[in-house]
Amino acid sequence: MANGFGQTTFAGEVLRTTDAAILFERNDGVEFWVPRRCCLQGDEVDEGDTDLVVADWWLKQEGLD
């Protein structure tokens, strides 16, 4: 869901994290890796988190918009 600030919030679950990226599964079953730098407070995201806020420019670039 776009929030109007150049970011979209996804509902789902963080399945895995690395120092550089986050593996997220949306509620519709789509999984994708997102660079932490493209997420709001990306350095604080942990496995099991249920929402992810991602920069719209990155979503468009990756065809996930």
HELIX and SHEET records of a PDB file:
HELIX    1   1 ARG A   36  CYS A   38  5                                   3    
HELIX    2   2 GLY A   42  GLU A   44  5                                   3    
HELIX    3   3 ASP A   56  GLU A   62  1                                   7    
SHEET    1   A 4 GLU A  31  PRO A  35  0                                        
SHEET    2   A 4 ALA A  21  ARG A  26 -1                                        
SHEET    3   A 4 GLN A   7  THR A  17 -1                                        
SHEET    4   A 4 ASP A  51  ALA A  55 -1                                        
END                                                                             
